[in-house]
Amino acid sequence: MAHIFKDRGSLGQSERHSMTNNIREDFPSPFGELGCPISASELRETAYEILVGSCRTTGGKPLTYIPQSEKNSSRTTTSVSASPSLQRSLTSTAASKVKKALGLKPSSKGKERSMGPNRTQQPKKAATVGELIRTQMRVSEQSDTRIRRALLRISAGQVREMMYIFLFPVGRRFESIVLPLELLQQFKSSDFPDNQEYERWKKRNLKILEVGLLLHPHLPLDKSNTSSQKLHQIIHEASYKPIETGRNNEMMQNLRTLVMSLACRSFDGSISEQCHWADGFPLNLHLYQMLLEASFDPNEETLLIEEVDEVLELIKKTWVSLGINQAFHNLCFSWVLFHRFITTNQVENELLFAVDSLLMEIEKDAEERKDPIYSKMLSSTVSLILDWAEKRLLNYRNSFHSGNIDLMEIVVSLGVSAAKILVEDISYEYQRKKKDADVACDRVETYIRSSIRTAFAQKVEKAHSTRRSSNNQKNQLPILAILAQEVSEMASNEKDVYSPILKRWLPHSAGVAVATLHSCYGNELKQFISSINELTPGSLEVLGEAQKLEKDLVDLAVEDSVDSEDGGKAIIREMAPYEVEMVVSDLVKSWIKTRVDRLKEWVDRNLQQEVWNPRANKERIAPSAVEVLRLVDEIMEAFFLLPITTHPSLPTGLISSLDKCLQHYIIKATSGCGTRNTFVPTLPALTRCTRGSMFFKKEKSHIAQGRKSHVGTINGDNNCFGIPQLCVRINSLQHIRTELDVFDKRLKARLRDSRSNGSSRTFEHSLDSCKEGIHHLREAIAYKVIFHDLSHVLWDGLYVGEASISRIEPFLQELEQNLEIISMTVHDKIRTRVITDIMKASFDGFLLVLVAGGPSRAFTRQDCKIFEEDFKFLTDLFWSNGDGLPYDLIDKYSIVVQNVLPLFGTDSESLIERFRSLIISSYGASARSSKLPLPPTTGQWNPNDPNTVLRVLCYRNDESAIKFLKRNYDLPKHQ
């Protein structure tokens, strides 16, 4: 069925056309062209002649001819001279049955106009139906008299100019003559006002013969038919050479013979008693149309006359001559009514109502009749009506409004009825029940979708045009945001104005409309989304309006479909979600990624340039740390200012990304600063003292100059890694840590406001990295100070040579200076921990000098007191008479040194026995062999560690220790 209407969709794209515009439209005749240059007035005259002839043959009384001179004397005489049907009185006041059947209201406009004060001179009112029809068809009294006189002569079979009374012979009817032929024989030029009119009259009749017998005959002509060829030649010659029409004229006799042979043909080849000259299609319909147009008031073109019943009753008398039946009458009359509506500026809506009423009858006719000619005329006529209706209905929002919405109902009914007829006519096997419902629903749905799409396209064009004309204005709303608001208004207007009308044919019409709007806007939205790469205020405005629009449209669709069979599920399924939240989420993620990537690039670039200058600001914080926090805060502020409904995952994603970026800054800030292992020197190989080694060491004191090579270094002499700079790094991390706590509280408050998960810890990785980084930097500062910056007075100077002359004072002096610098530079909250770490590192360094100081050192038992006294000086430095570190803290970290120092005052024999005991307890019975196993270096110095005791023996400058080491391990001598 769809192919029937496949070419109609384009009509919806036509230009705006209002039903109230005074635009006179016209259509080609649905009945087809006659193929001969014959005018409407010529057809009208012929139709009138047929009507008069058809009416005169139906009367029961004789027909009378009265000369013109007597006719003027009395109207009564005239009335007697004609048939009773034509002369029926017009005094009836009963309501018109035809108007009632067509749904037309009885009109009083004619009477009001005739009695109106502005009508100074009214034409004489016709007294009979015949006179009324003559007036309606614009036939002069002279022509009417001539026709009647000719019909009397024809009925008598002779031509006379005298006054006689004749009767039609019994059985001789009007259908048995070819009226144009008979008329040509009855008149001379003297019967007309002038010769020109006479010639025009002759040509008209010849053209009628040509159309009725040659161009559109009742029965098709064979190509071999010589009569048709000869007749065509006679008519052709008559166009430039006047034809003699006398009865005894040879040419006229030939003409009669040819005409009658063609007119009296029948399907079975016999000679028909009825002459077929006006009943061929479409000539008969053109003639019948002229008769039906006499039903309209000449003074008020849009109104049917009150006497329409009587007029149509007479017109039906021509059915036999014209080959018309009730089905053709309904079809032709519907076209006449429709054509009159079109050609009178489309102002009388009742005419459309009448056409719709007739289409209902035509639909019944179409079911019963399968005549090919009728089907062809039906299809062409109804198609024109449907085309006209659909031109408006496929864009009904431009054609109708609240002021003329009643007209829309008529036009929709007209379009649906026409569509049903076309389906019935073309697809007869289509199931009747299903057809009615499907055609109506399908067409109305097509009208809705086409109108909505056209209106939407106009809105889009208008929006673009408005934007182009106002390019210079600031703060303009994006086009799609404006469009979303207008679409919402369109949907409400559709529901309030149009859907109440369309529900008659399509119950869920509002749902179809909003679904179409949803689709139209969705297509524009898809293009918009594909064109945006980042989140902007404009894009958010559009997406917000789109989300609001979708909610409004879905609500309307659900409301409209509550009573439908599926509860509106089909409509809702058609409305593919815009998924605005997902789009916004993706854009926000892109927004986050873009800014985080920029921030990371900034971190990498600025950390390469950062010099960690302690004088950069009074807080002694790296400018890059301040700036990175400011950038993070700006990103968070910008995020929460985005006009979006925050999805729980989005803030989490933002914070996680910023957390990683800050963590990247922290890791980069602590990288390259060194560790404990970086600065603590590699332990020298175990050696044994030699006799006189004390003096040897004094002589070889230059060895101390080379000890620095054993101390770890970091990045050469780069000032970025100096102690003040490391302090600035610690301060920066502490500042970040403090600010992250502030961020955390602020974010949790905002996340609670946005109903996101605000209970979890924010910036967790950055905080952990800060903690680890600060600890790492504290350790780096401590061991760098002790083992790198002070290595010349600790590792390379303390107790080198003779212990009594290379004591700890130089180390303490420089250590105190460094402590003062660090105390002034490092942040108050971490100062104690930094100094504590330096104390621990100094204790480790002091002990490492004693147990792993290398071959430049050799001690005696008496040196133990020096060590104890120097260590006391070291601890006092950190205690600082109570102004430094707490005594308990100092005591806690000095316990290792205090436990090891007594070993240096223990005699060698006791140390050897202690060592043996520890080895046996560690290695078991296997250690009782002649040679003891060499214990590994654990670095955990304590009196119960065999490696610690062994190292004390290695630096013991006495005979027993030297021999023990030589005998058991064959250790090399100090060099």
Secondary structure, DSSP 8 states (H G I E B T S, - for coil): -GGGGTTSGGGGGS----TTS--------TT---SS---HHHHHHHHHHHHHHHHHTT-SS--B---HHHHTT-HHHHHHHS-TTTT-B----S--HHHHHHT-----HHHHHHH-TT--S-----SBHHHHHHHHTT--HHHHHHHHHHHHHHHHTS---S--B----TT--GGGS-HHHHHHHH--GGGSSSHHHHHHHHHHHHHHHIIIIIIS-SS---TT-HHHHHHHHHHHHHTTS-----TT-HHHHHHHHHHHHHHT--TTSS--SS--SS-STTHHHHHHHHHHGGGB-SSSTTSB-TTHHHHHHHHGGGHHHHT--HHHHHHHHHHHHHHHHHHTTT--HHHHHHHHHHHHHHHHHHHH---HHHHHHHHHHHHHHHHHHHHHHTTHHHH--TTSHHHHHHHHHHHHHHHHHHHHHH-TTS-HHHHHHHHHHHHHHHHHHHHHHHHHHHHHHHHHHHHHHTTT-SS---HHHHHHHHHHHHHHHIIIIIHHHHTTT-TTHHHHHHHHHHHHHHHHHHHHHHH--S--HHHHHHHHHHHHHHHHHHHHHHHHTTTSTTTTHHHHHHS----HHHHHHHHHHHHHHHHHHHHHHHHHHHHHH----TTSSTT---HHHHHHHHHHHHHHHHHHHSSS---THHHHHHHHHHHHHHHHHHHHHHTTS--HHHHS-------B--TTHHHHHHHTTTHHHHGGGGS---STT-GGGSHHHHHHHHHHHHHHHHHHHHHHHHHHHHHHHTTS--SS-SSHHHHHHHHHHHHHHHHHHHHHIIIIITTTTTTTTTTSB-GGGS-SHHHHHHHHHHHHHHHHHS-HHHHHHHHHHHHHHHHHHHHHHHHH--TTB-B-TTHHHHHHHHHHHHHHHHHGGGTSS-HHHHHHHHHHHHHHHHHHHS-HHHHHHHHHHHHHHHHGGGGGSSS-------S---TT-HHHHHHHHHTB-SHHHHHHHHHHH---B--
